[in-house]
Amino acid sequence: MQILVFDAADLPGDECLRKERWIDSLASSYVRLRADAKPNVPFRGQLEIMQLEATAVGRIRGTVQTIARTEADVAAENTDNAVLLLNTGKEQMLVEQKNKSIVCTPGEAVLIEQCAPSLIAAGANQFCNFVAVQMPRQHLGRHARRIEDRFLIPISGSALALTRAYVDTLLDNSNSLQGDVVRFAPSHMAELIAAAAAPGTMCEDGSAANSRALVRLRAIKADIRDNIGAKDLSIAAIAVRHRLNARYVQRLFEAEATTFSEFTLTERLMRAHKLLVEAPYQHLKVSEIAYSSGFSDLSYFNRAFRRRFGKTPSDVRNDRE
């Protein structure tokens, strides 16, 4: 299993140039993180990433004082991943998201959302040093009920220690991992993180997810995306097309800690954002984009868009220009 390593020490040029190149690599389309180096100290930076299907594990170490994920980064990736941040340093680590700040002491962790801006700040006298595990929110939702209630809450305990040992084993032995280990690692980590973050709420059969329900939900999501501009898109219409009960359709979404309405709104907003920033659609008015994305109320569209992206549709379009 290949592991990607971005080490500033391996980059050409003097220290200043290596620092710039490493920070640029962190902000690339692959990880989309914005780093701010510590001043007045020799620069060090190392990023290790292993991709396991939809799950990724990694380490970041270096003389970095903050690492941020911006609104633009969130909009560009359009993911609904959950991210476990584990403080492997020797000082406290501050994590901020959605106007809430959490202090992680050494060995503690916190769950954050990848679909919202965030900030990680290392201790004043310590290098940045943490492990990150990201995976689709739905994967955690299969193993713990109401996993969204566990975001931005400090995590500790034996299950977290097992999670760290598992991640270290993967990263330190990437060249010798056998196929079965790689195949089952995402599920193992989801179970461990669910046990660490939400003890006592584990689903009874989390490891044997209802494959039929997952297939149905996947088909329903595809149907929603294909018809996202339709004004009559509703849970009742979807249920009829898929020959299901509307309440059952709602339960499928609830199993992933969301609702039909929330998913549909997110898809409509992401479509509108795409049309606003891509060159082929610059001739369209904001109102035309809103209506073609399924919104019938322009004022509601503007409010929802700003709540999601922190900017008005016009601001997003002007930023591109």
N, C-alpha and C positions, 0 to 999 in steps of 0.2 A: 504494500500500500504506500503510495507516494505521499510525502509530506512536503508542503511548500514552506521554505524558510526565507525570510527577508532579514538579513543581518547587515547592519550598517558597516561592520568591520570588513565585509566582503566587497563593498562598493568602491569604485575607483574615486580618486580625487582626494583633496585634503579634508580635514574634519568638517569644515563648514559645508562643503559640497556633499559629503556623505550624509550629513544630517538632513540637508534639504531633500536629497534623493530618497532617503528612508521615509521621511514624513510624506513626501509625494506618493510613495508606494502605498502607504497606509491609507491615503485619501483616494486611492484608485478605485475603479469600479468594482474591484474584487471584494474589498472589505469596507470601503467608504467610512473611514474614521478620520477625524481631524485632530492631530496631535500638536501640543505646544511644549517644546523642549524646556527643560530647566535651564535657567541662565547661569553663567559663570562656573560651569562644571564641564569636564570633557564629555562629549556626547557618546552615548551607547544606546543601541536600539536593536531589538530582536523580536521578530514575529514568526511564530510557527503555526501552521494551519493544516489540519487534516480534514478532508471532506469525505463523509460517509453517507452517500445518498443525500437526503434532505437535511441531514445533521452535520454540523461542523464543530470541531473541537480545536482549541488553540491556546497559545500562551503569548503574552506580551510582556517584555521586560525592557527596561531602559531608563535613561535619565529624562523622563517625560513627566511633566507636572499635571497636565490635563489631557484627556482624550474625549472628544465630543462627537456626537452624531447629530447632524442638523436637520432642519425641516427639508432641505433640498435632498439630503442623503436618503431620508425616509421616503420621500416622494419618488425618487429615482428607482428605488429597489422594489417598493410595493410588496413587502412581505408581512406576514403576520406571525413572525417567529417569536418565541420566548427565548430569553438569553439568561443563563445562569452565570453570574460573575462571582468568582471565588478569589478572595484576597489571599495570595500566597506570599505576600511581603511581610515585613516586620513592623509596620506601622498601620495605623488606621487608614482606611480608604473611604472617601466620600463619594456617594452615588446620588445623582439628582435626576429626577424625571417627574413631569407633570406637577411642577411646583412643590415637590416633596423631596426632602433630603434624608438619606439613610447613611449612617456610619457603620462600616464593616470593620470590625477588629480583625487582626491576623487570624486566619483560619475560618472566618465567617464568610457567608455568601449572601447574595440577594438575587431575586428574579426580577428582570426588567422586560419591557416590551420593545421589540425592534421596530414597531410601527409608530413610535413616538420619539421625539428628540431626547437625548440623554447626555449626561456629563459625568465623567469619572475623574476624580482628583486624588493624586497620591499624597502621602504625608509630606510635610515640608522638608524633612531631612532624609527621605527614603526614595529609592528608585521606584518607578512604577513596576509592579510585579503582580500579575493576576492571570487566572485561567478563565476562559470563556467557553461555554457550551451553548450553541444555538440550535434550535429545532422548531418545527412548526408547532404552534400552540395546540393544535388538535392532537398531536402525538402525546403531549402531557395530559390533555383532557381525557384520553382513553384510560389513563391510569389513576387519575385523582379527580374527584368531583369538585366543581367550582374552583378550578385552579386559578382563575383570574383574581380571586380573593387573596392570593398569596404573593402577589407582586409587591415589591418594595417593602418587604418585611425581612429582617435579618434571619438568616438560616444557619444552624449549627447542628452538631450531633453526629452520631455514628454513621448514619446514612450518607451524610455529606462527606465524611472521611472516606467512605467507600467510593463515592463518586470521584473524589480527587485521585484516589489510588487507581481507579479504572482509567481515568483520563491520562494520568502519568504513564501508565502501562502502554496505552495506545501510542502516545507521542514518542516515548523512549524506545519502543520496539517496532517502529513502523515498517522496517525492512523485513521483519520476520513474521509478521502477522499472517495467520492462516485464513483461508477464505471464509470459514464458518465464523471466526471471530469478527471479521469485517461485516459479515452479513447480519449478525445478531447484535452487534454493538449499539446501534441506534435504539433498539428496543430496550436493551439492558440499561442504557443511560437514562432513558425516559422513565423507567421504573424507579431507578435510584433517585433521580431528581424529584420525582413525585413523592417518594417516601421521605425525602429530606425536607422538601418545601411544605408538604401538606400531610403530616403524619396523622393517621386516624381517618383519613378520607379516601384511602386507596379503594379503587373499584374492585369488586370481588373477582372479576374475570378480566382485569386490565390487560393481561398478556394474551388473551384470546378474543380480540375485538371481533365484533359481528361483521364479518366481511360483506355480507349482503347489504347491511345498512351503509357501510362505507362506499360500496359500489353505487348504491342509490343516491347517496348524498353527492358523490362526484358527478353523477349524471345530472342531478338537479342544479348544481353550481354551474355546470357547462351550459345548461339550458338558460339560466339567468344571464350569464355573460353574453350568450348569443342573442338574447332579446332584451338587453339592458336598456335600449332606447324606447321600448314599448310603454306607452302610458298605462296600459291595462295589466301590466305585470303584477301579479298578486300571488299570495300563497295558495289561494283557492284555484287559480288558473293553473299554477304549477302542479298542484295535487291532481287535478283532473287529467292533465297531460301525461302524468306518470302513473295514473291509476292508483293513487294513494289517498289516504285520509289526510286532510289538512293538518290535523293535530299531530299525526305521525311525522309529517314533514317538519313541523316545528320542533318536535323532539329530536330529530336528526341534527338540527342546528344547535339545540340546547346541549347536546352531547359534546359539542366543541365550544361550549361556553359563549355562544352568541345566539342571534335570532335571525330569522329570515329577513326582517326589515333592516337590521344592522348590516348584514352581509350585502344586501342589495344596495343600500345607501353607499357603502364603501366602494363597491364596484362602479357605481355611477359617478362618484367623486373622482375615482382614479381615472376613469375614462375621460371626464371633463378636463382633468389636469393634463392628461396626455395630449388632448386636442389643443389645449392652450399653449403648450410649449413646443410642439412639433411644427416644423416649417410648412408642410403642405396644408395646414389648417389655419394659417395666419389671416386668411381672408374672411374667416367666419367671425361674426359678432359673438360676444360673450353670451348673449341671450340665445343665439342659434346653437351654440355648444351646449348650453344648459338644457334646452328642449330636446336636442338630439341625444342627450345622455339620459333622458327619461324624467327630467324634472318638469313639472307643470307650473310651479310657483317660483318665480325668479328671486324673490326676496328670501324665500326659504333656501334656495340653492346658494345664494351668497352667504347666508349665515352658516350653513352647514360646511361650505367650502372653507370659510375662514376658521371655523372651529377645528377642522381637520388639518389644515396646512399652515395656520397662523398668518395667512395673507389673503387678501381679496383676489378673485380671479383676475382682475385688471392688473394688480401688482405682480402676480405670477407671470402674466404675459409681458409686462414691461421689463421685468427682470431678465427675460430672455433677450430682449432687444438691447 
